[in-house]
Amino acid sequence: MAEADPAPVLPSPEACPSPLPLADAAATRALGRRLGRQLLSLCRPGVAPLLLLHGDLGAGKTCLVQGLAEELGITEPITSPTFALAQHYRSERGAGEGGALVHLDLYRLDAGGSADELFAQEEEEAQNLGALMAVEWPERLSTLPGDAWQVELTLLDPERPEAGRLARISTPKGTPLEGAG
């Protein structure tokens, strides 16, 4: 498990729509680890916690997934599945113990049909594994799942990604966000 992160402090549930500043890639990965801690508690066979990641190219979606993977105990490199479309990762914890991650990137798929089909297939696999499922470019789906956690990442300066980003976090209805400051 990763060591405790000094930042960022997650907002209270009432403040979820308020942007959370992330100074750099390290802060984005730290946010991924913090979200991973809470989502890990939801992983079990038949249940696949779902995280939808919104943001332009280069906004830090894959970087956030790298933090999730660290928290799940996954040691292999996490890369964007843009061309593979889906990547499956396992840690030594094993299936059903929060040791699996299904990472989708729907960017290259047509909205609706192809994106919906891949999502349905991978969601079933994630549920069978008791895995966390992270989806980049969920806007390609014909309908966004209502029971999903969502993170929107926005670059402060699209010309200079190193300038940082803002994160907006939404939880499923009735789910509190832990680590509130």
C-alpha positions as a printed Julia matrix, in Angstrom:
181×3 Matrix{Float64}:
   0.0     0.0     0.0
   1.09    3.54   -0.65
   2.11    5.77    2.24
  -0.27    8.43    3.48
  -0.51   11.36    1.13
  -0.2    14.85    2.61
  -2.43   16.29   -0.13
  -4.91   16.68   -1.64
  -7.61   16.85    0.99
 -10.86   15.57   -0.44
 -13.77   18.0    -0.22
 -16.83   17.31    1.89
 -19.71   15.62    0.04
 -21.58   18.92   -0.15
 -18.56   20.51   -1.86
 -18.0    17.78   -4.47
 -18.85   20.12   -7.37
 -16.2    22.57   -6.14
 -12.93   22.12   -7.98
 -10.0    20.53   -6.19
  -6.66   22.01   -7.32
  -3.97   19.49   -8.32
  -0.57   21.11   -8.76
   1.07   18.37  -10.8
   1.09   14.71  -11.86
   2.12   13.62   -8.35
  -0.95   15.32   -6.86
  -3.13   13.68   -9.52
  -1.74   10.24   -8.65
  -2.26   11.03   -4.95
  -5.92   11.79   -5.65
  -6.13    8.45   -7.46
  -4.71    6.69   -4.38
  -7.2     8.44   -2.09
 -10.14    7.54   -4.32
  -8.74    4.03   -4.59
  -8.86    3.63   -0.8
 -12.57    4.33   -0.73
 -13.41    2.38   -3.89
 -11.36   -0.58   -2.66
 -13.82   -1.01    0.2
 -16.59   -1.56   -2.37
 -14.83   -4.3    -4.4
 -16.2    -7.83   -4.08
 -17.39  -10.55   -6.46
 -20.47   -9.39   -8.33
 -19.8    -5.73   -7.53
 -17.57   -3.59   -9.74
 -17.19   -0.04   -8.45
 -17.24    2.25  -11.48
 -15.19    5.41  -11.96
 -15.87    7.57  -15.02
 -13.02    9.91  -15.99
 -13.82   13.04  -17.99
 -11.28   15.45  -19.45
  -9.49   16.55  -22.58
  -6.47   14.77  -24.0
  -3.58   15.17  -21.58
  -5.78   16.24  -18.65
  -4.43   13.49  -16.38
  -6.99   10.68  -16.62
  -4.4     7.91  -17.0
  -2.25    9.53  -14.33
  -5.18    9.31  -11.9
  -5.65    5.63  -12.83
  -1.97    5.05  -12.03
  -2.71    6.24   -8.49
  -5.73    3.94   -8.27
  -3.56    1.01   -9.36
  -0.91    1.85   -6.75
  -3.54    1.76   -4.02
  -4.85   -1.57   -5.32
  -1.35   -3.02   -5.07
  -0.83   -3.32   -8.82
   2.85   -3.06   -9.63
   2.91   -3.36  -13.41
   3.08   -0.13  -15.45
  -0.31    1.47  -16.15
  -0.56    2.97  -19.62
  -3.44    4.48  -21.53
  -5.42    1.75  -23.28
  -6.21    4.08  -26.21
  -5.23    1.53  -28.85
  -5.88   -1.67  -26.86
  -9.24   -0.2   -25.69
  -9.15   -2.23  -22.46
  -6.47   -3.37  -20.04
  -6.89   -5.79  -17.15
  -4.55   -5.62  -14.17
  -4.26   -7.82  -11.08
  -2.3    -7.45   -7.9
  -1.13  -10.19   -5.6
  -4.28   -9.67   -3.52
  -6.29  -11.68   -6.04
  -9.74  -11.41   -7.52
 -12.53  -10.36   -5.2
 -10.16   -8.78   -2.7
  -9.82   -5.47   -4.49
  -6.81   -6.69   -6.37
  -8.07   -6.13   -9.88
  -8.58   -3.16  -12.18
 -10.31   -2.99  -15.54
  -9.23    0.16  -17.41
 -11.14    1.24  -20.53
 -10.48    4.03  -23.0
 -13.44    4.68  -25.29
 -11.79    7.57  -27.18
 -11.38    5.71  -30.48
 -14.86    4.2   -30.51
 -17.96    5.61  -32.11
 -20.49    6.99  -29.68
 -23.2     4.53  -28.81
 -22.93    1.09  -30.44
 -19.26    0.12  -30.21
 -18.62    1.99  -26.97
 -21.74    0.55  -25.33
 -20.87   -2.99  -26.43
 -17.3    -2.86  -25.12
 -18.47   -1.26  -21.87
 -21.08   -4.0   -21.3
 -18.55   -6.77  -21.93
 -15.93   -5.25  -19.66
 -18.43   -4.37  -16.94
 -19.48   -8.02  -16.78
 -15.83   -9.09  -16.55
 -15.16   -6.51  -13.82
 -18.16   -7.75  -11.84
 -16.97  -11.37  -12.14
 -13.54  -10.33  -10.86
 -14.83   -8.01   -8.15
 -12.63   -5.41   -9.86
 -12.62   -1.66   -9.87
 -13.52   -0.35  -13.34
 -12.11    2.97  -14.59
 -13.43    4.37  -17.87
 -11.79    7.16  -19.85
 -13.96    9.04  -22.36
 -17.32    7.83  -20.98
 -18.96   10.53  -23.11
 -18.88    7.93  -25.92
 -21.52    5.85  -24.09
 -25.11    6.42  -25.13
 -26.08    6.72  -21.44
 -23.86    7.32  -18.43
 -24.4     4.8   -15.63
 -26.12    6.47  -12.69
 -24.28    4.49  -10.03
 -20.82    5.69  -11.04
 -18.25    7.84   -9.33
 -17.11   10.59  -11.68
 -14.02   12.75  -11.88
 -13.71   15.65  -14.31
 -10.15   16.86  -14.87
  -9.54   20.27  -16.42
  -6.11   21.68  -17.24
  -5.5    25.15  -15.81
  -3.6    26.03  -19.01
  -4.04   23.64  -21.97
  -0.81   24.98  -23.48
   1.14   24.12  -20.3
  -0.07   20.9   -18.65
   2.63   21.3   -16.01
   0.63   24.31  -14.69
  -1.73   21.86  -12.97
  -5.34   20.92  -13.2
  -8.65   21.05  -11.37
 -10.62   17.96  -10.36
 -14.35   17.83   -9.74
 -15.54   14.68   -7.99
 -19.09   13.34   -7.99
 -20.17   10.3    -6.0
 -23.24    8.14   -6.6
 -26.33    9.45   -4.87
 -26.2     8.76   -1.16
 -22.5     7.83   -1.11
 -20.38   10.05    1.13
 -16.88   10.99    0.07
 -14.41    9.9     2.76
 -11.4    11.97    3.75
 -13.41   15.18    3.79
 -11.57   18.11    5.18
